[in-house]
Amino acid sequence: MSELDLRKSKIFLQAKAGSGQAFDELFSQQAVPVRLFVRYRMGRKLRSIMESRDLVQEVYLHAFRSFGAFEGQSSQDLYRWLCGIAGHRMADERRRLGALKRGGDARFEPQPDSTRQSPVEGAGDPKPGPRTVAALQEEGARMEEAFARLPERDQEVIGLRQFEGLSARETAERMGIGENNVNVIYFRALGRWRTLLERMEKKRAGG
């Protein structure tokens, strides 16, 4: 993920000023990484009642409404901020599932967001724009499908290193293995992921 200095980005400044088109372009650059973060963090229970794409759409709405409060300076700051929103939403849904543990319907229901900090006065509830939709439906869907086919250990090491942004040492502590082993497992997992993507592309192309 490139370390774009947002303060020098025309798109960022336009989004800050309230341009929905600019916000869509800015968010679309993070849509696939955020979708993969969500897929990694959801776990089986949440995946049984909701789609990662649906939750990312909620993140889009919340981020648009509260973008005036974002004070990050880099694309990595933006990614972490968006993942933070996603993490809070998933935590809300887990609490709801806990409350329904003894019975009831555990369907996913989009939650209303009372935060109204969008720079656009009276802004409605925007849906993801065309750039974000394209990213989620095309590259995002392919990346997630291939990721889901990886062994759980591969998913874990990629999730910790790439989506959570942990160092090799921190990942080793979380996984209970040596730091050198983390590096080996990580790069092999990335290789398997690339191979799956290539095979999927060939299959779609009829090769």
Legacy VTK file of the C-alpha trace (Angstrom):
# vtk DataFile Version 3.0
C-alpha trace
ASCII
DATASET POLYDATA
POINTS 207 float
0.000 0.000 0.000
1.620 3.282 -1.086
2.341 5.979 1.462
0.606 8.839 -0.291
0.887 12.164 1.529
-2.771 13.069 1.731
-2.010 16.688 2.495
-0.648 17.061 -1.037
-3.488 15.172 -2.695
-6.030 17.208 -4.638
-8.574 14.387 -4.316
-8.172 14.347 -0.538
-8.645 18.107 -0.257
-11.735 17.965 -2.467
-13.156 15.117 -0.354
-12.493 17.133 2.786
-14.381 20.021 1.210
-17.403 17.768 0.677
-17.070 16.350 -2.834
-18.833 12.995 -2.959
-17.067 12.111 -6.216
-13.666 12.819 -4.699
-14.521 10.836 -1.582
-15.540 7.875 -3.743
-12.223 8.002 -5.598
-10.279 8.268 -2.343
-12.191 5.438 -0.670
-11.909 3.208 -3.740
-8.131 3.193 -3.296
-8.636 1.542 0.104
-11.728 -0.535 -0.674
-9.950 -3.810 -1.476
-7.536 -3.761 1.510
-10.416 -2.868 3.834
-12.578 -5.659 2.398
-9.764 -8.160 2.979
-9.258 -6.858 6.527
-12.982 -7.349 7.158
-12.916 -10.863 5.691
-9.977 -11.769 7.910
-11.497 -10.277 11.074
-15.088 -11.458 10.682
-14.720 -15.066 11.722
-17.115 -17.868 10.889
-20.066 -16.676 12.965
-20.270 -13.254 11.367
-19.623 -14.672 7.912
-22.668 -16.907 8.380
-25.000 -13.907 8.626
-23.325 -11.125 6.663
-21.152 -10.427 3.647
-17.876 -8.557 3.888
-18.958 -6.286 1.029
-22.075 -5.229 2.953
-20.020 -4.228 5.956
-17.549 -2.286 3.798
-20.510 -0.373 2.389
-21.433 0.604 5.941
-17.853 1.707 6.525
-18.160 3.900 3.423
-21.270 5.595 4.799
-19.829 6.138 8.271
-16.516 7.394 6.860
-18.276 9.856 4.561
-20.324 11.226 7.435
-17.368 11.621 9.768
-14.625 12.479 7.285
-14.348 15.985 8.657
-12.927 14.484 11.853
-10.212 12.485 10.083
-6.804 13.990 10.866
-4.439 11.459 9.313
-1.656 12.469 6.965
-0.962 9.341 4.922
-2.778 6.630 3.009
-1.744 4.212 5.762
-3.425 6.486 8.325
-6.584 6.413 6.224
-6.482 2.620 5.949
-6.106 2.248 9.729
-8.935 4.716 10.347
-11.265 2.837 8.010
-10.299 -0.493 9.586
-11.041 1.015 12.985
-14.557 1.864 11.818
-14.956 -1.672 10.477
-13.661 -3.156 13.723
-16.179 -1.216 15.813
-19.019 -2.303 13.525
-18.019 -5.953 13.788
-17.800 -5.641 17.567
-21.351 -4.242 17.596
-22.575 -7.183 15.572
-20.820 -9.698 17.852
-22.503 -8.112 20.873
-25.849 -8.410 19.140
-25.187 -12.073 18.396
-24.303 -12.621 22.029
-27.604 -11.100 23.085
-29.415 -13.458 20.718
-27.517 -16.538 21.871
-30.561 -18.031 23.562
-32.781 -17.628 20.529
-34.084 -15.186 17.995
-33.188 -14.257 14.445
-29.533 -13.366 13.978
-29.871 -11.746 10.595
-27.508 -8.936 9.696
-29.180 -5.553 9.931
-27.396 -2.370 8.856
-27.130 -0.061 11.830
-28.183 3.589 11.740
-25.374 6.034 12.351
-26.263 9.237 14.112
-22.842 10.780 13.428
-23.344 13.808 11.219
-19.945 15.367 10.669
-19.866 15.375 6.894
-18.671 18.681 5.448
-21.710 18.558 3.178
-24.539 20.245 5.047
-27.686 18.167 4.887
-25.927 15.342 3.095
-28.032 12.251 2.668
-26.933 8.669 3.062
-24.683 8.099 0.044
-24.126 4.656 -1.331
-20.648 3.695 -2.517
-19.869 5.431 -5.779
-18.946 3.779 -9.070
-15.205 3.576 -8.387
-15.708 1.887 -5.024
-18.373 -0.463 -6.373
-16.091 -1.504 -9.226
-13.179 -2.133 -6.852
-15.302 -4.224 -4.477
-17.036 -6.228 -7.185
-14.002 -6.886 -9.361
-10.602 -6.970 -7.684
-12.037 -7.190 -4.168
-14.213 -10.198 -4.948
-11.342 -12.052 -6.657
-8.868 -11.322 -3.878
-11.305 -12.412 -1.177
-12.313 -15.600 -2.984
-8.679 -16.639 -3.393
-7.866 -15.688 0.197
-10.760 -17.810 1.478
-9.264 -20.850 -0.247
-5.975 -20.588 1.615
-5.259 -22.824 4.630
-6.138 -21.176 7.945
-2.484 -20.769 8.902
-1.781 -18.911 5.668
-4.779 -16.658 6.292
-3.592 -15.948 9.799
-0.042 -14.980 8.895
-1.154 -12.818 5.962
-3.827 -11.228 8.129
-1.411 -10.367 10.914
1.410 -9.161 8.681
-0.505 -7.451 5.905
-3.938 -6.482 7.216
-3.072 -5.845 10.872
0.338 -4.409 9.996
2.240 -6.361 12.675
5.986 -6.873 12.475
7.495 -10.332 12.039
8.362 -10.364 15.748
4.845 -9.358 16.815
3.364 -11.936 14.459
5.638 -14.627 15.872
4.435 -13.818 19.393
0.786 -13.972 18.329
1.242 -17.259 16.485
3.549 -18.826 19.062
6.319 -19.617 16.576
9.814 -18.361 15.791
10.348 -15.094 13.941
12.291 -16.802 11.141
9.438 -19.254 10.681
7.016 -16.356 10.341
8.966 -14.954 7.395
9.086 -18.323 5.658
5.382 -19.043 6.224
4.396 -15.530 5.192
6.203 -15.494 1.851
5.045 -19.010 1.026
1.477 -18.010 1.862
1.730 -14.979 -0.413
3.003 -17.255 -3.168
0.059 -19.625 -2.760
-2.318 -16.674 -2.814
-0.821 -15.393 -6.070
-1.007 -18.873 -7.577
-4.692 -19.186 -6.685
-5.413 -15.799 -8.240
-3.591 -16.766 -11.426
-5.507 -20.039 -11.666
-8.798 -18.267 -11.120
-7.966 -15.753 -13.840
-7.059 -18.523 -16.307
-10.300 -20.351 -15.498
-12.365 -17.223 -16.068
-10.551 -16.598 -19.328
-11.296 -20.145 -20.431
-7.648 -21.192 -20.337
LINES 1 208
207 0 1 2 3 4 5 6 7 8 9 10 11 12 13 14 15 16 17 18 19 20 21 22 23 24 25 26 27 28 29 30 31 32 33 34 35 36 37 38 39 40 41 42 43 44 45 46 47 48 49 50 51 52 53 54 55 56 57 58 59 60 61 62 63 64 65 66 67 68 69 70 71 72 73 74 75 76 77 78 79 80 81 82 83 84 85 86 87 88 89 90 91 92 93 94 95 96 97 98 99 100 101 102 103 104 105 106 107 108 109 110 111 112 113 114 115 116 117 118 119 120 121 122 123 124 125 126 127 128 129 130 131 132 133 134 135 136 137 138 139 140 141 142 143 144 145 146 147 148 149 150 151 152 153 154 155 156 157 158 159 160 161 162 163 164 165 166 167 168 169 170 171 172 173 174 175 176 177 178 179 180 181 182 183 184 185 186 187 188 189 190 191 192 193 194 195 196 197 198 199 200 201 202 203 204 205 206
